[in-house]
């Protein structure tokens, strides 16, 4: 995959250089927004940029939170994918606005940066990769003389991250349950989770291993420590060993 990325960059570079030389990437007269700090006074660009980011976010929500999505959730990463979809749609809108203002050559630059981050940076999760791309685009916007758009992007991303991370995705695996009572134990722990305001998005029972797993969202004011205390207060005859994972 890395060799393919390098190959595409080498393939596109001569075409981009030729097109830039012949002025094919230049924006029409009057289309570029005011560069530098004066851009904050460009109300047309500010309104259009905010509208593009809002529309991209709104449309991606329709796909990310499709009514059938919870039925296919089986792992913690799958449960967290709707937020990743929205972040990447937001990233796409940021790239689109930047390319519109400065031409297609910027798209090739972003493509190259994306390949570098993908293969040279270990971010451990798709969510962290999304944040890495966002801050890179913010820096790119600043360097291109669009501080106003960098400010819009940062503010928009800040709000999205706040909304997403205020209810983190968690998984709790409860093992060593009393043999033959997995279904009963699952009902007890499900009631505890729902009673604490958690939204369960996935549940898996392993009758052969006497184990159950729940994937859920924490309530906005809840903590894993407080929830773990509540789970440990379940009746003694249905207690098991807890193993947590938080995304």
C-alpha positions as CSV (number, residue, x, y, z in Angstrom):
1,X,0.0,0.0,0.0
2,X,2.9,2.4,0.8
3,X,4.5,1.7,-2.6
4,X,1.1,2.4,-4.3
5,X,0.9,5.8,-2.6
6,X,4.5,6.7,-3.7
7,X,3.7,5.5,-7.2
8,X,0.6,7.7,-7.4
9,X,2.5,10.7,-6.1
10,X,5.2,10.2,-8.7
11,X,2.6,9.7,-11.4
12,X,0.6,12.8,-10.5
13,X,3.6,15.2,-9.9
14,X,4.5,15.9,-13.6
15,X,0.8,16.5,-14.5
16,X,0.3,18.8,-11.5
17,X,3.5,20.7,-12.4
18,X,2.4,21.1,-16.0
19,X,-1.1,22.2,-15.1
20,X,0.2,24.7,-12.6
21,X,2.6,26.1,-15.2
22,X,-0.3,26.6,-17.6
23,X,-2.5,28.2,-15.0
24,X,-5.1,25.4,-14.9
25,X,-5.2,25.4,-11.1
26,X,-5.7,29.1,-10.7
27,X,-9.0,30.2,-9.3
28,X,-11.2,32.7,-11.3
29,X,-10.7,36.4,-10.6
30,X,-12.5,37.6,-7.5
31,X,-13.0,34.0,-6.2
32,X,-10.2,33.9,-3.7
33,X,-11.0,35.2,-0.2
34,X,-9.0,37.9,1.5
35,X,-5.7,36.4,2.6
36,X,-4.1,36.9,6.0
37,X,-5.9,38.3,9.0
38,X,-8.1,40.4,6.8
39,X,-9.9,37.2,5.9
40,X,-11.9,37.5,9.2
41,X,-13.7,40.4,7.5
42,X,-14.6,38.3,4.5
43,X,-18.2,37.5,5.5
44,X,-18.9,35.6,2.3
45,X,-16.1,33.1,2.8
46,X,-16.8,32.7,6.5
47,X,-20.5,32.0,5.8
48,X,-19.8,29.6,2.9
49,X,-17.2,27.7,4.9
50,X,-19.4,27.3,8.0
51,X,-22.2,26.2,5.7
52,X,-20.0,23.6,4.0
53,X,-18.8,22.2,7.3
54,X,-22.3,22.0,8.7
55,X,-23.7,20.4,5.6
56,X,-20.9,17.8,5.5
57,X,-21.4,17.0,9.2
58,X,-25.2,16.8,8.9
59,X,-25.2,14.5,5.8
60,X,-22.6,12.2,7.4
61,X,-24.8,11.8,10.5
62,X,-27.5,10.3,8.3
63,X,-25.0,7.6,7.2
64,X,-23.1,7.2,10.5
65,X,-26.2,6.8,12.6
66,X,-28.3,4.7,10.2
67,X,-31.1,2.9,12.1
68,X,-29.6,-0.5,11.2
69,X,-26.1,0.3,12.5
70,X,-26.6,-1.0,16.1
71,X,-27.6,-4.4,14.8
72,X,-24.2,-5.0,13.3
73,X,-22.0,-3.7,16.2
74,X,-19.9,-6.5,17.6
75,X,-16.6,-4.8,18.7
76,X,-15.6,-1.7,20.5
77,X,-14.0,-0.2,17.3
78,X,-17.2,-0.8,15.3
79,X,-19.2,1.0,18.0
80,X,-16.9,4.0,17.7
81,X,-17.1,4.1,13.8
82,X,-20.0,6.6,13.6
83,X,-17.9,9.3,15.2
84,X,-15.0,8.5,12.9
85,X,-17.3,8.8,9.8
86,X,-18.4,12.2,10.9
87,X,-14.9,13.4,11.6
88,X,-13.7,12.2,8.2
89,X,-16.6,13.9,6.5
90,X,-15.6,17.1,8.3
91,X,-12.0,16.6,7.2
92,X,-13.2,16.1,3.6
93,X,-15.1,19.4,3.7
94,X,-12.0,21.2,5.1
95,X,-9.9,19.8,2.3
96,X,-12.6,20.8,-0.3
97,X,-12.7,24.4,0.9
98,X,-8.9,24.7,0.9
99,X,-8.6,23.2,-2.6
100,X,-11.4,25.6,-3.8
101,X,-9.5,28.6,-2.5
102,X,-6.0,27.6,-3.6
103,X,-6.4,25.1,-6.4
104,X,-6.0,21.3,-7.0
105,X,-2.3,21.4,-6.2
106,X,-3.2,21.6,-2.5
107,X,-5.2,18.4,-2.9
108,X,-2.0,16.6,-4.0
109,X,-0.1,18.1,-1.0
110,X,-2.8,16.8,1.4
111,X,-2.7,13.4,-0.3
112,X,1.0,13.2,0.3
113,X,0.7,14.3,3.9
114,X,-2.0,11.7,4.4
115,X,0.3,9.0,3.1
116,X,3.1,10.1,5.4
117,X,0.9,10.1,8.5
118,X,-0.7,6.8,7.5
119,X,2.6,4.9,7.2
120,X,5.0,6.8,9.4
121,X,2.8,7.6,12.4
122,X,1.3,5.1,14.9
123,X,-1.8,6.7,16.3
124,X,-3.3,3.4,17.6
125,X,-6.9,4.3,16.7
126,X,-8.9,5.8,13.9
127,X,-10.1,8.5,16.2
128,X,-6.6,9.7,16.9
129,X,-5.8,9.5,13.2
130,X,-8.7,11.8,12.6
131,X,-7.5,14.3,15.1
132,X,-4.0,14.1,13.6
133,X,-5.4,14.9,10.2
134,X,-7.4,17.8,11.6
135,X,-4.5,19.5,13.3
136,X,-2.4,19.0,10.1
137,X,-5.1,20.7,8.1
138,X,-5.3,23.5,10.6
139,X,-1.6,24.1,10.3
140,X,-1.8,23.9,6.5
141,X,-4.6,26.5,6.5
142,X,-2.4,28.8,8.6
143,X,0.5,28.3,6.3
144,X,-1.6,29.1,3.2
145,X,-2.7,32.4,4.6
146,X,-6.2,31.4,5.8
147,X,-6.0,32.0,9.6
148,X,-9.8,32.7,9.6
149,X,-10.5,29.3,8.1
150,X,-8.1,27.7,10.5
151,X,-10.0,29.3,13.4
152,X,-13.3,28.1,12.0
153,X,-11.9,24.6,11.5
154,X,-10.5,24.5,15.1
155,X,-13.7,25.7,16.7
156,X,-15.8,23.3,14.7
157,X,-13.5,20.4,15.5
158,X,-13.5,21.4,19.2
159,X,-17.3,21.2,19.4
160,X,-17.4,17.8,17.5
161,X,-14.8,16.3,19.8
162,X,-16.6,17.6,22.9
163,X,-19.9,16.1,21.8
164,X,-18.3,12.8,20.9
165,X,-15.9,12.3,23.9
166,X,-18.4,13.4,26.5
167,X,-20.0,10.0,26.1
168,X,-17.1,7.6,25.4
169,X,-17.6,4.1,24.1
170,X,-16.8,1.4,26.6
171,X,-16.7,-2.4,26.7
172,X,-17.0,-4.5,29.8
173,X,-16.3,-8.2,29.7
174,X,-17.7,-10.1,32.7
175,X,-16.3,-13.6,32.9
176,X,-16.3,-16.5,35.4
177,X,-20.0,-16.3,35.8
178,X,-22.0,-19.0,37.6
179,X,-22.3,-22.0,35.2
180,X,-25.6,-22.2,33.4
181,X,-26.8,-18.7,34.5
182,X,-25.3,-16.5,31.7
183,X,-28.8,-15.3,30.5
184,X,-29.9,-14.4,34.0
185,X,-26.6,-12.6,34.8
186,X,-26.8,-10.7,31.5
187,X,-30.3,-9.4,32.4
188,X,-29.1,-8.3,35.9
189,X,-26.0,-6.4,34.5
190,X,-28.0,-4.9,31.6
191,X,-30.5,-3.4,34.1
192,X,-27.6,-2.0,36.2
193,X,-26.1,-0.3,33.1
194,X,-29.4,1.1,31.8
195,X,-30.2,2.3,35.3
196,X,-27.0,4.3,35.4
197,X,-28.0,6.0,32.1
198,X,-25.7,4.0,29.8
199,X,-26.8,3.3,26.2
200,X,-26.1,-0.3,25.2
201,X,-25.1,-0.6,21.6
202,X,-23.9,-4.2,21.6
203,X,-24.3,-7.3,23.7
204,X,-22.6,-10.7,23.4
205,X,-23.2,-13.9,25.4
206,X,-20.8,-16.8,25.5
207,X,-22.6,-19.7,27.1
208,X,-19.7,-22.1,26.6
209,X,-17.3,-19.8,28.4
210,X,-19.8,-18.4,31.0
211,X,-19.0,-14.9,29.8
212,X,-20.9,-11.8,28.7
213,X,-19.8,-8.6,27.0
214,X,-21.5,-5.2,26.8
215,X,-20.5,-2.4,24.5
216,X,-22.2,0.9,25.6
217,X,-21.9,4.7,25.9
218,X,-21.2,6.2,29.3
219,X,-23.6,8.9,30.4
220,X,-22.2,12.5,30.1
221,X,-21.7,12.8,33.9
222,X,-20.8,9.2,34.5
223,X,-17.4,7.7,35.1
224,X,-16.0,4.2,34.6
225,X,-15.0,4.0,38.3
226,X,-18.5,4.9,39.5
227,X,-20.1,2.4,37.1
228,X,-17.7,-0.3,38.1
229,X,-18.7,0.2,41.7
230,X,-22.4,-0.2,40.8
231,X,-21.7,-3.4,38.8
232,X,-19.7,-4.8,41.8
233,X,-22.8,-4.3,43.9
234,X,-24.8,-6.8,41.9
235,X,-26.1,-9.9,43.9
236,X,-23.3,-12.2,45.0
237,X,-24.7,-15.2,43.1
238,X,-24.3,-13.5,39.7
239,X,-21.0,-11.8,40.2
240,X,-18.0,-12.3,37.9
241,X,-14.6,-10.8,37.0
242,X,-14.7,-7.5,35.1
243,X,-12.4,-6.5,32.3
244,X,-12.7,-2.9,30.9
245,X,-11.8,-1.3,27.7
246,X,-12.5,2.4,26.9
247,X,-12.2,4.0,23.4
